[in-house]
């Protein structure tokens, strides 16, 4: 079972792609070894295949990266399921994970995050949480988003070490993480990992 994330960058026409596309590509290439498992297409859309357990952490990380650039936001859907066909590009692959991701994306209206899986109870449980995460993240300022991005990318670092990495003082980092709901989002990520593992192992 895999997770497929389909995304569409909001306000991409207001920002030159040179400000965000290289950073998004770097995130994908550094974390997804197989280049057939990710693609940026139509200028401002993307699709990636990731481990099921990491799906929600991925969407929050991508949101933090893109929202660290002024004016940008992103809407994303997670599809969980199987891959029945592997194409030369991820957009040519198929299976229930891809279908679920597409169907979930098509239902996005005012929200920016959603998911669909074979587990109805999981979807019913986590879609309201994703709406709440979306509400929190949609209100991030670029500085807050940047801090949370680096915190997610370096989850083993203490705040003092993170402050040194970003060349900021610890108090500034602490305030940004608190303002962005980092601890609460981290709890939701841990909860998702537990819930999805129960689904996969039941």
N, C-alpha and C positions, 0 to 999 in steps of 0.2 A: 504494500500500500504506500502511496506517495501523496504529497501535497503539491498542488499547482496554484501559484499566485498569479493572478492577472491584474495588471495595474494600468492606470491612465493618469498622467500628470496634469494637474489643474493649473491653469494660468501659464502654461508653457510658452505661449506666444508672447507673453510679457517679458520673458527672460531668455537671453541668448543661450542656446543649448551648450555652448562652451563652458558655461558656469556650473552646469549640473551633470551633463552626460558623461564626461570623463570620470567624475566621482562615483556615479552610479555603476559604470562599467568596472571601475576598480573594486567596488564592493562585491560585485558578482564574480569577477575573475579570481579574487583572493579567497573567496569562500565556496565557490562551486567549481570543482576541478574540471568537470566535463563541459566544454563550451556548447554542447548540444542541449544543455539543460537550462539555458537562458538566452533571451533575445530581446533587444530593443527594436521596435518596429514602428512604422508610421510616424516616426519622429518623436512621439511623446507617449507611446504605449510600450509595455513590456510584459514578458511572461517568464516565470522561473519555476523550476521543479526543485523542491527541497524535501528534507525529511519531515514526516508528519509531525513529529514531536517539536520541531523548531518553527512551525508555520507562523504562529502568532508573534514570536520574537522577531521573525523576519519582517513582518509587516510593520511592526513598531519601529524597527531599526531603519527600514527604508523611509518611513514617514519622517523620522528624526533627521535623516540625512538630507532629504529634499526640502524639509521645512527650515533647515538651517540657512537656506538661500531665500532671501526676501521675495515675497509675493507667491512663492510656490506652495502647493499642497498636492496631495495625491489620493486617489480613491483606489481601493484594492479589494479583491475577493479571493478567498481561499477555497479551493476545491479539494476534497479528500476522496481518494478512491484508487482505482487501479490504472495501469497504463497497458493498453492492449496492443499499441503500435508505437514504435519509436522511429520518428522521421529524422532526416538530416538536420532539421531545425526543430526546436520545441513547438513552434506554431504548426508544424506538420504532423506532430504526434497526436495520439488519440487514446481514449479510454475514459472511464467514468470520472476520474479526477479532473480531466480537462472539461468534460461536459458539466460537471458540478461547478467548476470555477467560472465557466461562461454563464451558466444560468444564474449563479449568485451575483455575478457582475451586472447582468442585465437588470436585476431587481434593485440595484443601488439607485436611490433617488437623492434624498437629502443627506443620507449617511455616507461615510467614506470607507467603512470597513464592514465586511460581511463574510459568512462562510456557509458552505454546504458540504455535508458528508453523508455516508451511508447510515450514520447513527442519528436518528431523529431526536433522541433525548439530548445528545451532545449539542446539536444545532439549536434546540430550544433553550438550552442552558446558556450557551456561549454567545449567541447573537446579541442578546441584550447587553452582555458584558462588552462585546466589541463596539456596540453603539456608544457605551459609556467611555471606552478608551478613545473612540473616535472623537467624541465631544471634548475630552480633555486635550488630546493631541492637536485638534483643529485650532485650538486657542494658544498653542505654543508661539512664542516669539522666536526669531532666528537664534538668538543667543541661548535660550533655553533648549531649543531643539538640538543645537550643536553639542551642548553639554551632555544631554541625554544620549545622543548618538555615541559619543566617546565612552560614556559610562556603560552602555550596552555592549560596545565592542571590546571593552576591557573590564568585564564584570568581576574579575578577581582582584582588581586594583582597589586599594583603599582610597577614600576621598582625598587624602593628602597626596598620594601618588598620582591620582587623576589631576589634581590641581597643578602639580609640577609638570605633568605632560602637556597641559593646556596653558602653562605659564600664567596661572591665576592663583589667587589665594584660596585657602580652603573654605573660608566663609562664603565667598562668591559662588563656589561650586555647590556648597550645601544649600544655599538659597535657591539656585537655579534648579537643582534636583527636586527640592521640596515644591517649588512653584510649578514644576512640570508634572508632579504626581508620580515621580520615579518609583518610590517605594510601593505605592499602590499598584502601579502597572506591573512591577516585578512580582508582586503577590499573584496577580492575575495570570502572569506567564507561568509561574510555578503550579498554579491550580490547573491550568490547561494541560500541562505536561502530565500531571497525575490523572486527570480525567481521560485524556486520549490514550494513555497507556492501559487504563482499565478497559476501555473500549476495544483496544487492539488485542488484549490478552484474554478477553472474555469468550 
